[in-house]
Amino acid sequence: MKRARNVGVLLYEKVDTLDFTGPHDVFGVAGYLGSGFQVFTVAEKEIPVTTVSGITITPRYSFDDCPTIDILIVPGGFGARTEITNSRLITWIRDVASQATIVLSVCTGALLLAKADLLKGLRVTTNRKAYDLLRGMVSPDTTVVENVRYVDNGKIVMSGGVTTGFDAALHVVARMSSEELAQETAAMLEYIWHGKLDIRRAVIEDGEAVRGLLVNAARWIERTQGLVQWREERFTQDYVSGLIEQYELFVAHMDDVPVGCLSVHWKDEEFWGEQFHEDAGYVHRLAVSRDYLGMGIGTRLLNWAEGYAREHGKSWLRLDCMAGNAALNRYYTREGFTFCGRYEAQGWAASLYERRIGENRTLG
């Protein structure tokens, strides 16, 4: 039986109430529903702190006796502007972040992550009233993203102001557990999740949307990686219609906008050869809209595919990607896939990857 993930919620004087209670309730409800999250509060000392709105909270732990934290929540509030000068708190954040799987900031909690030097080269966000302040605290290669509810950098997840912390926390639940659990958690909280993925089997009417996702992915790979992984001209309307009719092709929508697609196959003897077996689902044509970059949609689609394969009694999730695409190969390794070999073709090769369904792994 795997250990529950410890979710530590940082408190300090003049923290914003919703900044920490929102994510606390999200992970608390998800834990109640059986996901294996255990939530607690922690502060520099085990003495009461008072929030911006005047509520007094006694933290469960101090920095000195806090258990190991897997997911660290760093909320914002007026007090964040003061705590950036608290060297002990900043050092503690840096030390805990080095061991944690996920660090989630809410609102001006981003300032504390910046002070802890955790944001170099990332896409970051915060409360709209603190954009300029955050820009002044990060390195030139760090991009402050405005007017988004959250951004996902893998280990570092950052949300905008106040209630966006609900969305980011639900996103992490979906990423680390399942899309279904996140939706069930949001429903129990009676919260409209801005970031919910609606994943369904594609029909002919989805053809143009799927074609757009595949074409744009092909263009993006060629522009950024300098290689042709998918030939754009291949994705004609007839070709995509054939995919929809022949395979189990799925399209994901967020707020009624198509943001990703993939297909799941139950046979792939051509690529896997002697390694092929029927105890796996085989993922193909995974594509994510570049307009939604940084929201962890690829991870969530892979996790959804894993759940879908599990429902069909499979023990493994498998996929292949172009061997020459180093960035994509690194991505699948970070997602917990193990390299199994290569498929050699004339003039190109594919890397073969698999991960065991339901295995306890570290994402990000």
N, C-alpha and C positions, 0 to 999 in steps of 0.2 A: 504494500500500500504506500503510495507516494505521499510525501509530506505536503501539508497545506502551504500555500505561498503566503508569506507574511507581508502584509501591506502596512507600512508605517506612515502615518500622517503627521507631518511636522506642525507644531504649534509654537507661537511666540506672541508677545504682547502686540495688540492691535492687528491681529490677523483678521482677514475678512471671513465672516461666519460661513457664507455659502461657498466660498472657495474651498474650505476643507470639509464641510458637512456634505456637500454634493457628492464628491468622489468617495467619501467615507461611506455614505449610504449605498452608492452603486456597488462597491466591492462587498459591503456588508450583506446586501440583498443577494448578490451573486453567490456569496459564500453560503447563505441560508438555503439557496436553491441547489446546493450540492456541488459547487465548482471547486471547492478547496481553497478559498481565499479566507484568511484570518486577518482582521483589521484591528489596529490599535493606534492610539495617539502617543506622541513622544515630544518632549521639549527639553530644553537645556537642563532644567531642574524640575523635580516633581512638586511644583507649587502651582497654584491656580494662575491662569493667564486670562486676560480680558480681551474679548474680540472688539473690533471696530464698533459693532452695534451694542456693546455693553454686556454681552453674555460672558459669564465667568465659567471657565472650563478647567478641570484638573486633569493634566495629562496622565496617561496610564504608566508611562515609563519616562525616565530621564536618559540623557546621553550615556550615563555611566552603566545603566542596567538594561538597556534596550536589547531585545533579541535581534538576531540576524534579520535584515530587511531584504526582501526580494523585490518589492515594488515600493519606491519612495515617492510620496506625494508631497510636493512643496507648494503650498498655497501662497497667495499674495495678500495684500492689504496695505494700509498706510504704514504698518510696522515694518514692511519689507525695506522701505527706504532707510529706516534706522538700523535694521539688522545687517545691512550690507557692511556695516562697520564692526560687527560682532565677529571677531576673528575665530572664536571657538565654534560658533554656529557654522560659519563658512567652511572651516576645516572639517567639521563633522559631516556636512553635506558632501564635500569632496571625497572623504573616506568611505562613506556609505555608498555613494554612487559608483565607486570603483568596484564594489562587490555585488551591487544590485543588478537584477535583470532589466528592470525598467525604472526610469526616473521621469515622473510626470509633474510638470509645473502648471500651475493655474494662475492666470492673471499676472500680477507683478511678482509672483514667485520666480518669474524668469530673471529678474534682477539678481536674485540670490544665486541662481545657476551661473549667470554671467560672472558674478564676483568669484565664484568657485572655479572659474576657468573651464567650464564644461561645454561651452558652445562654439568653440573654434571650428569654422568651416561648415556649420550647420545652417539649416533653414529654421528660423526661430520666429516666435510671435509672443505677444503679450496684450494687455489691455490697451485699447486704442489711444488712451491718454498718456501712455508711457512708451510709445514707439520711439520717440526721439531720445528719451533717456536710455532706453536699451541700446540704441544705435551707438551712443557714446560710450558704452561699456564693453562692446564686442569688437573683435578683430575685423579688419577690412574684408576678409574672405567669408564672413558670416552675413547671411542675408536675412533682414527683418521682413517678414511677410505680413502684409496688412490685410484686414478685412476677411480673415478666415477664422473658423471656429477652433481648429487645431491643426498642427503639423506633426508628422511622425518621421523621426530620423532613425528609427530602429530602437536603440536604447533610450534615447531622449525623445519624449513626447511632450509637446507644449501646447497649451490652450490659450485662448484669448481671455476676455474678461468674464469673471463670475460664473454664470450658468454654463459657459462653454466647457467648464470642468466636468459637467455631467457627460457631455458628448465625448470628450477625450477619454474619460474613465470607461464609458461603455465601449468605445473603440478598443481599448486595451483588453477588456473582457472578451470581446469578439476575437481579437488577435490571439490571445493566449488560451482561450477555451473554445468558444464557438459562436457563430453568428446567432444561432437560435437562443443560446443562453443570454446574450446581450439583449436581444429583443424581448425575451421573457422578463429580464430584469427591468428594462425600461417600462414595460407594461405594468409590472407590479408597482413601480414608482409613479405610474400614470404620467410619464414624461415622453414628449415627442422627441425622439432621437434624431438630431440633425447629423446624419452620417450613417443611418441605417442602410444596409445593402439589401435590395430585393433581387434575389437570384432565382431565375426561372428558366425552364426549357425554352429555347428559341423557336419561334415559328416563322413562316415565310415573311410575314410583315416586319420582322426584325432584321431582314436581310441587309438593308442599307446601313442600319446602325452597326451591325457586325462588320460589314465591309469597311466602314469608316474606321472602326477600331483597329482592324488588321492593317489597313493601308497606312494609317498614321503611325502605328507601331513600326512598320517596315521602314518608313521614312526616318523616324527618330533613331532607329538603330544604325541606319546608314550614315546619318548626319553626325551622330555622337561617337559611334564606334568605328566608322570608316569601313564597314563591311556590309555585304548584302546577305542578310540572314533569310529574309523572305523577299521574293520578287514582287513588287507592287502590282505589276501587270497581271500577275496570276489571279489576283482577287477580283475577278469579274462578278457581276451580279449572278450569272448562271453558276459560277463556281461556288459562291457562298450559298446559293439556294440548294445546291447539291449537298453541301456540308450539313445544312439544317435538316434535309430530308433523310440523309444516310446515317448521320451520327447523333450521339447525345450531346448536342451543343447548347451551352447555357450562356445567358447574357445577364449582367448585373446592372441594376439601375440604382441611382441615388437621387432622391427628389425628382423622380421621373426622367432623369438624364442617363443615357447608357454610358457606363464608366468602365466596363470590363467584360471580357468573355473568356471562355475556355471550353474545351470538349473533353469528355471522359470516355475512354475506350476500355474494353475488356480483353482485347487481344492486340498484340504488337510484336508478332513474331519476326517481322522484317528487321526491326532495329535491334531487338534483344537476342535473336538467334537462339543459341543453346541455353541462354540464361532465362528465356521466356518461361513463365508459368502463369497459371490462371488465378493465383491467389493475390491479384493486384489489380488496381485501377490505374490506367495509363493516361496521363494528362497531356493534351496537345493544344496548340493555338491559344496559349495564355497571353492575353493582351490587356493593357490598362491604358485608359485615356491619359494623355500627357497633361490635360487640363486639371487632373486630380492628382498630380504628382505629390508625393509626400504624405498621403493619407493612409498608407499601408494597405491599399486595396489588393495588391498582389498577394500579400500574406493571407489576407482574409479569404480570397478566392481559393488559395491552396488548402487552407484549413477547411473550407466548405467542401472542397473536392474530397478531402480525407474523410469527412463525415459521410459523404455520399457513398464512397467506396466501402466504408464500414457498414452502412446500411445494407449493402449488397454482399456482406459476409466476407469481405476481403481483409487481408492482414497487412498489405503494403500499398503505398502510393508511389508510382514510378513516373518518370518523365525523361525527356532528352532535350538537349539544347546544343546549339552550334559550338563546337569545341573552340573555335577561334574567338568567341565572344567572352573575353576574360571577365568582364564586369558581371555578366549574367551567370557565369559559372560560380563566381564568388557569392552572388546573391543566393543561389540555391544551396550552397554550403552553409551560409548563415541561417537559412531556413531549416536546417537540420537534415538535409539530404546527404547521403553518402555516395561517393563516386564509385561506379561499378564497372567502368570500362568505356570503350569507344566503339562506335559504329563507323566503319570506314567506307566512304563512297568515292566516286571518281571526282577528285578535285576538292573534296571537303570531308569533314568528319563531324560526328555528333558525340557529345559526352552523355553517358547514361547515369541516371541518379535514381535513388530510392530512399524512402524512409518508412520505418515501421509505423503503422497506424496506432495511435494512442500512446506512443512512446513518450516518456517524460523528457522533454528537451528544452533547451534555452532558445527562445526566439530573439531576434534582434542582434 
